[in-house]
Each structure stands twice: as C-alpha cells, then as structure tokens.
Amino acid sequence: MGDKSGGDRYYAPILARAATAVGIAGVFMEVHDNPDCAMSDGPNQIKLSDFRAVIEKLLELDKVVK
C-alpha cells in the first residue's frame, strides 16, 4: 500500500557481504532496535543487536578485498 516495503532482513547481511566482496566503497543499512515495530521499512531493517556482528564481518571482508 505504499507505507512500507516487503523486504526480508535475512538477506540484508548476505547482500552486504556480497557487495563488500566485490569491492564496493560503502554500504547503507537501516538499523532499528525493534524493526518489527518500526513505522516504515521494518522488514528490511537489521536489528540493532545484530549490527556489530554484521559490520565486523564486512570490515573483515573489506580488508581481504582491498
């Protein structure tokens, strides 16, 4: 209905790792402490409690690629 997207947060870290592996210069991620209650785009948002692990993995990959 236009008020939110139909994404799946499961894929966000996977796609971010794939992009990092091919040398992207940066990532944009939506992060929320409770994405299921977010006013918009909740299904796309990475949980704040998972964010550190996602970023650490991306930085690890980035060091290998660059």
C-alpha positions as CSV (number, residue, x, y, z in Angstrom):
1,M,0.0,0.0,0.0
2,G,3.0,2.3,-0.2
3,D,3.6,2.8,3.5
4,K,6.3,0.1,3.8
5,S,8.4,-2.3,1.8
6,G,8.1,-6.0,1.6
7,G,11.8,-6.8,2.1
8,D,13.3,-9.6,4.2
9,R,16.1,-8.6,6.7
10,Y,17.5,-12.1,6.5
11,Y,19.0,-11.1,3.1
12,A,20.5,-7.7,4.0
13,P,23.7,-9.0,5.6
14,I,24.1,-11.5,2.8
15,L,23.8,-8.9,0.1
16,A,26.1,-6.5,2.1
17,R,28.8,-9.3,2.3
18,A,28.4,-10.0,-1.5
19,A,28.8,-6.3,-2.3
20,T,31.8,-5.9,0.0
21,A,33.4,-9.0,-1.6
22,V,33.4,-7.3,-5.0
23,G,34.9,-4.1,-3.6
24,I,32.1,-1.6,-3.0
25,A,33.1,1.7,-1.4
26,G,30.3,1.9,1.2
27,V,27.0,0.4,2.4
28,F,23.7,1.9,3.6
29,M,21.8,-0.1,6.1
30,E,18.7,0.6,8.0
31,V,19.1,-0.4,11.7
32,H,16.4,-0.4,14.4
33,D,16.2,-1.6,18.0
34,N,12.9,-3.2,17.2
35,P,12.4,-3.5,13.4
36,D,9.1,-5.3,13.7
37,C,7.6,-2.2,15.3
38,A,9.3,0.3,13.0
39,M,7.0,2.8,11.4
40,S,8.4,2.1,7.9
41,D,10.7,-0.5,6.2
42,G,10.8,-2.7,9.3
43,P,11.2,-5.9,7.2
44,N,14.4,-4.5,5.7
45,Q,16.0,-3.3,8.9
46,I,18.8,-5.1,10.6
47,K,18.3,-5.5,14.4
48,L,20.5,-3.2,16.4
49,S,21.6,-6.2,18.4
50,D,22.9,-7.8,15.2
51,F,24.6,-4.7,13.8
52,R,28.0,-5.0,15.4
53,A,28.5,-8.6,14.0
54,V,27.4,-7.5,10.5
55,I,29.8,-4.6,10.5
56,E,32.7,-6.6,11.9
57,K,32.2,-9.2,9.1
58,L,32.0,-6.5,6.4
59,L,35.2,-4.9,7.7
60,E,36.9,-8.2,7.8
61,L,36.0,-8.9,4.2
62,D,36.9,-5.4,3.1
63,K,40.5,-5.9,4.4
64,V,40.8,-9.0,2.3
65,V,39.4,-7.4,-0.8
66,K,41.2,-4.1,-0.7
